[in-house]
Amino acid sequence: MKGFTTRAIHGGGGPEAHGSLRVPIYDSVAFEQESADSMRSAFMGRKAAHVYTRITNPTVQDFERKMQLLSGGMATIATSSGMAAISNTLIALGGAGKNIVTSRYLFGNTLSLFEKTFAAWGLQVKYVAMSNAREVEAAIDAETCAVFMESITNPQLEVADCREIGAITQKHGVPLVVDNTLMTPYIFNTRQAGIDIEIISTTKYISGGATSVGGLVIDNGLFDWSQAAKFKERAGKFGKMAFIAALRQEVYRNTGACLAPHNAYLQSLGLETMALRIDRSCQNARHLAKYLAQQPEVKGVNYPGLPESLYYETATRQFGDKYGGVITFDLASIDQCFAFMDALKLVRRATNINDNKTLILHPDSTIFAEYSAEEKRHMGIRPTMLRLSAGIEDHEDIFADLQRGIEAL
């Protein structure tokens, strides 16, 4: 098999019209069919054809094919955002009276989706410590429609053993859904780890410098959908493609979660340099974590790539020698956190991660602001915590800027 970057550059569709080396942006809503009968066949699913961009689009399809090739998954659907990928997946899997087993160590908007949006429709959430396999197994019951986790949690940076949890979910006939945004298929192949469904926010590493918002749902083709009552009928017709068929023909189509063709084009461009950028970002993050750990003003550094991290052994076994581009560290007080951030000149105060630029954020007062102090304590969010997302700048320049922050204390 060709290397990751070679596949990212040359994978997908073949040469386009006029010998173009790139699939163009098909900024068209509707696509004409050659006859009324052909149009009927397309709408009934008897013929593969683009009819309406909310359902499929040539530019988006090319991006999906590239990601399928890179991930090793069986089928891929590109969505309008990472949150759209999560919500579409769990709407398709769940329903009133069903439950999701997950952790409180999740991205703030994902928690809000589970606790507020889904709860109103009767989908329950069971919280466990993902690092405790026995606790995960004990929480699974007859109404569990999915176990959901992040490959590295954001911003707590917990790393649970995905293979161990995957063995449990397989035993109980429950799909394992993993948000792999922080690692991507370049670092962590979820199919090889036995994960059924992979979620990615392509807004991050894939887009190539935060050019566009997007998401992906990747079905790795490992789960027997005939085991799930909700998919039995579709499994009889579509086999392993039952889940993707439910998304494409129903949930994804009906919720209007489609990725814009222009964003698909930008993200296909981003794919070509993704491995290079991830290598640099992970390298910078390790340098920065070591630097911060040596500063007496810094009260603690959390990065899975530090040997003293609680998750170093699991992360090394699961991800090899790359540990992502996100670091968290603590200062003495919230006032010091704000003073540190305000002194920075190169590092940007912004909410994204895995941009080409190094970004910093105070999670307690921003993406977790809607939660009470007690709720944040259970989520591992401290008022003294800062989240740093390492970009691809020269690390000496980032060091110099962080030193400004230290001196401001």
N, C-alpha and C positions, 0 to 999 in steps of 0.2 A: 504493500500500500504506500502511496506517495505521502510525503510529509504534510503536517497540518497546514502550514502557510501555502504550500503548493496547491493543496486542495481548496483552500480559501480563495486563492486567486483564479484558479482554472476550473473549479467545480461549478455545478449548476447547469444552465442551458448552454447550447452551442452558439456559434456565430449568429449574429442578428442580421437583419436586412442591411444592405449596403456594406457588408463586411465589418460592421461595428463590433468592437471588442467588448462592448458592454451592452447588457440588456437595457433599452431605453426606459424612460419613465412613461408608463402608459397612464397618463392623467385623464382617463376616460371613465365615465360612470357606467355606461352601457356598451354592449358589444353586439353587433348585428349578426344574425344567423342567416344561413343561405336559403332556408325555406321554413314554412310553418311547421312541418313535421320535424325538421331538425331542431327547431326551437322547443317543441314539445319534448323531444328526447333529452335535450339538455336540462330542462327544468325538472324532468322526472328522474334524472340521474342515470339515464341509460347511455348517455354520451358525454364524454369529457369535453367541456367547452366553457369558456368564460362568458357569462351573460350579464353579470352585474358586480361591480367592484366591492360591494359590501359582502359578497360571498367569495369570489375569487378574482384575482387580477394578475396579468402576466408578470409585472415587475415584482409583486409580492410573492408570487409563486416561485420565481427565480431565487429570491432570498430564502424562502422556505426550503427549497431543494439544497441550497448551499449549506444551511444549518443542519439539515438531515444528514448530509454527507459528512460534515465535521463532527457531529455528535454520535453518529453510529446508530441513531434512533430509527424506528420503523416509519414514523410519520410525524409531521410537524405542521403546526398552525401558528402563523404570526398574528399577533394582536396589537391593539392600539397602545398598550402600556403593559408593564409588568403586573400592575394591579388587575388589569383586565384579564391577563393570563391566569392569575390565581382565582379570581372570582368566576370566570367561565368554567375552569376546571372543577371547582367545588360545587357550583350550581349543577353541573352535569352529573357529578358523583352523588350529591346529597339530596336532602329534602326534609320536610317537616318530620320531626320525630327521630331523625338520624343524628349521629354525632361525629365530630372530628376529634381525634386524639392529637394533641400538639403541645407546644411549650409556651410559657410566657416570655421566653427569650426569643422574641420575634421583632421584626421591623414594626414601628408604631402604627403605620397605616394598615398593615396586615392584621394586627391585633384589633384595630378599630373595625375592620371589615367583619371579623369573626364575632366580636362581642356586641356590636351595635347593628350593623346592617343585616347579617345572617340571623342573629338571635330573634329579630322581629318576625322572621319567617319560619321560626321553629327549628332551625338547625342548631344543635347544641355543641358546646366545646368542652372537652375534658383536658385539663392542663396537667402535664407530667414533667418530670426532669428527663430530658432526652438522653442524658448521660447515664441514666439508670434503666437498663434494659428490662429488668423485672417490673419496674413501675409502668413502663410502656405496655408490656404484655398484659399486666393486670387491668389496665384501663380499657382494653379492647373487649367489646361485647357484640352481641348479635346485631345491634343497630349502628355499629361503627362503619362509616362509609369510606374513611380514609385516615391514614396517619400522615400528618403534614409536619415538615421540619425544614430548616435551612442548613445548607452544607457547612457554612460558617454563619453564626447568628450576627445580626446587625442591630445594635452596636456592641453587644456583649462579647462577641467573638468566641462563643462556645463552639467546640467541635465535638459532635457525638459520632459514634461509630455507625455509619450508614449501613455497612454490610451486616452488622449484628442486628440492627433494627429491621433491615430487609428480610432477614431469615425469620424473624418473628411475624412480620406481616404476611409473608408467604405461607407460613404455617396456619395462620388464621383466615386466609383468603381475603385479605384486605389490601387494597392498593396503597403503596408508599409513594407519596408526592414530595419531592425535594426542590426547594427554591435554591438553584445553583448560581445565582447572580454573581456572588462575590468571587466564584472560582472559574465559571464557564467550562465548556467541554475541553478547552485547551489544557487546563490543569486537572480537572476531575471528570473522568468518563463515568457517568451515572449508570449507563447500561452494564458496564463491567462490574459495577458495585451492586447490581441486582435491584436497582431502583426502577419502579414502574413508570412514573411520570416525572419529567424534569420541567421546571419552570425557570425562565430567565427573564429578567428585565434587560432588554437589549439597549435601553437608554444608557447603560453604564459602559462596561468595557467594549461592547460590540460596536456601538455607534461611532466610536472614534473621536472622542473629544466632545461628548455631549451635544452632538449636532441635532438629535431627534429623539423623540419618545417612542418606545415600542416594547413589545414583549413576545415571548414564545412559549408554546406548550408542545413538549416533545413526548410522544408515546414510544417507549423503548420496545414495545412488543413482547413484554415478559408476562403480563397478567392475563389470566384466563377469564375473560369477561362473562363467560357463561356461569361463573360462580356468583356473580352479583345479580340479584333479582331484577334490578332496574335495567340491566343490559341483556337479560336472557334472550328476549325476542330479537334484538339487534345482533347478538352474537350468533344466532342461528342463521342470519342473513349475511353478516359482514365478517364473522369470525374475529380474528385479532384486531380488526379495524373497527370494532363496535363502538369503542369510546370516541375515536376520531370522527366516526360517522355521526354520533350524537352531538358532538360539538359543531361540526360543519353544517349539518342539516337542520339543527335546531338551536342550541344555546348560542353559539357564535353568531349565527345568522340573525337570530331574533333580538339579541342584545346590541347588535351593531358594533361589535368590538374589533372591527377590521383595522388593520394597519394601513395608513395612507401610502399610496404608491411612491410619493416623493421620499417619505421616511424609509421605505424599503430600499430605495436606491441608495440613500445616504448610508444605511446600515450595511448594505453589501460592500460599499466602498470601505467602511470601517473594518469589515472582516479581514481585508487584505493585509492590514498592518496590526491586527489585534495581538497576535503572538509576540511581535516585537515590543508593543506597548506594555503588555502584561509582564514580560520579562523585566523591563525597565522599572515598572511600577513596583513589582514584588522586591526587586533588588533595592530600590530606594526605601521601601517600607522597612526592610530589615535593617538598613543603615540607620534610619531615623529612630527605630525602636531602641537600638543599642545606644544611640546618642542620648535619647531622652532618659533611658535607664541610668545613665551616669550623672544626671543633673540632680543635685541635692534638693532643689526646689520642687522637683517632680516626686510626688508621693507614691506613685505606682504606675507601671506600664503594662498594658495587656496586649500581647501580640503572640499568636500561636507559633511564630517562628523563633521565639526566644526559648532556649533550653529550659529556663526556669518556669515556663508557662505550664499550667495544669494540663493543657491540651496538646503539648508539643509532640508527645509520642503518638497519639491518635492522628494528629494532623500530618505528621511525617509518614506514617503508614498509609494514610488515605490520599495524600496529595503529593508526596515526594518531597522535592526541595523548594517548592513554592508555597507560600502561606498567605497569599492575597496582599492587597495594597492598603488595607485599613488597619489603623492602630487606635487604641484608646489609651488615655493617660489621665491621671488625677493630679490636681493641684490642691492647695490647702483650703480653698474656699471658692464660692461662686464669684466673689469679687475678684479674686486672682484670675479665675478663668476668663472673665470679661476683660480684665486689664491685659492679659496675655494676648487674647485675640485682637484687641484694638491696637496693639503695638506692631502687628504684622504688616508688612508692605508687599511681599511677594505672594505669600499664601493667602488665598481668597476666602472670605467669610461667606460660605454658600452651602446649600443643602445637599448637593449631589455627591456621589462617590464614583471612583474609577473614571474620573475626567482625566484629560491630559494635564490639567492644572492641579496642583496640590490645594486641597480644600479643607477648611476646619469648621466645626459646628459644635455647639453646646446642646447635646440631645435633650437634657432635662427641660430647657426653656423653649424648645422648638418642636421637634417631631414627636415628643412625648408630652407636650404642654397640656393637652386635654385631660391627662390623668392626675389623680390625687397623689400626694406624697407617699401614701401607703401603697397604692397601686404601683407606683414607680419603684418602690423598694422591692416588691415582689418580682418586678421585671429586671432587676439588676441595673436600674438607671439611677445614678448618683448625681446630686447637684454639683459635685466637684469634678465630674467627668467631662473630658473633651474628646471629640472624635476627629482624627486626622486621616484624610484620604490622600495617599501619596500619588503624586503625578509623575510625569516623566522628565521634569526639569533636571539639570545637573544637581546632584544631591548636595554638593558643597554650598550652592546658593540657597537651598532649603535650610541647611544647617544655620547659615548666617542669619536667615530671617527668624528662625526659631530662637536664636540667641537674643534677638531683639525682644522677643516675648519674655524670655527668662529675665533679661535685664530690667524689664518693666515691673517685675515683681519686687 
